[in-house]
Amino acid sequence: MVTKVNNMEETTRDFSRQFYGQAEFPQPYIWAVGYVTSVGAKDSTRFFFPNGVTVSETSTGVYKIVHKIGYSDRYLIIPTPIAGVRVSLTVANINDDDVEVRAFDDSGAAASCAFCFTIYTF
């Protein structure tokens, strides 16, 4: 597409249509979102969807999210720490029906923390 900006032609490409309808680039959608307390429970004061997703802290800083997607190669989880604690979150043990999120403090030690997550599948 060619547009005029400040009397200059600018060529832009609409990448949104490049893969539209092609199996090579499936469109992701949100499977689950949720807030987790530092002890590994659903945060009932915040949003958590769907009800079939469960979460637990299996050991210090190790959280298991059971989602029942049924395959491990077609989903992506994005965890984000909350509540002002400086931690790093990693995703580990991606399985067909569950995934593990691990939390570490600045020293690299396992640390319990509150976090939120989004699971995309495609």
Phi, psi and omega in degrees: 000138178249128178232161177254126176232120183052045180063017177242139178283136178232127180260125176236156180244134180271093182286342182296335181262351184300319183251008185303124177078006181260139180293337182292339181224076181292148181276124179286157172220160183282123177268319183205150172220151179186163174248138183237136177281169182294343178263009174085023178254156171299135176277101185289349178273355182232181184286136174211124185213142350275175182295333181288348179277132178238160180216147176206154174264113185277333172201177184305119176075008179243118184242133178252123177252117178263121186240340178061035177292319176101359176205151186254352186257007183227034174215161182222132177245137178237102176269147181223124179292150177226174174077026170071009179268134180278102178222160171248139178247137175234156177256130182222163175048062178281113182243175181300322187240359179204167180213152180250136174245130180244140182243137180228142176274185183299332180277352181095001179278149176300138183217135174284140179201157173279145178205165172240163181211157171228134175248122175256142174227160181207000000 
